[in-house]
Amino acid sequence: MPVLSIVTNQAVADADQPALLMALSETVADALGKPEQYVMVSYTHNPAMLFAGQAAPLAYLELKSIGLPADGTNALSARLCDSVHKHLDVAKNRIYIEFSDAQRHLFGWDGGTFA
């Protein structure tokens, strides 16, 4: 049930959004070794963002997953930063990522939880 949310000041044309979402969905599934059928990705364009006092391209990502490996977040950060840099042209040092390990009983799906 990995969920990746991206908020950025970089606009993506409507026609290009499916490719962006698919690329990031594949990255998350592969990096976590989870079936892509459970991966959710969202993209939000927010032009009213600053990082380090500058409005240059930036992105804030949140990745939540059940069983997120604490010792794997460096590798996940590298892969996500590479993908965001490639697809959104955001410098890696202007990307923040918040990782969250979800508890199975606190994440619902299909009328139940993952517990």
Steps between C-alpha positions, in 0.01 A plus 500: 500500500775747429370854450721767343380861505689766306448873548710722276511842343585333168204488265450186294280518193181298536611277213831422678357424844415133434861427397631676813267307728577168329876553525479580870259213564746258338788650699318458832386144425845393388684673786274350764456161334121535515241429230422811302129420525514635857702818428325837499668817369366855503637818346404849614621816332534784751674808357494668844803318643843613621805304607805674647328830429485431127219406262734298277369151411436293813304197615369356824427128502331280757544124474291288733512122495431206727832344593712788370857385567675755723839387370384550140399864508835623365461282192134601465595866525760458226257326265215743559728803464639358175150447363367841608809670358457316170126559461451839669843657453534569873854503638549219750606745770159669468298189580381404847355155564307395807495123555232340714460137603125436528363258756293228332195546721497877440485484121170415335426354158205324337278531806756366744858551610827328421512334846 
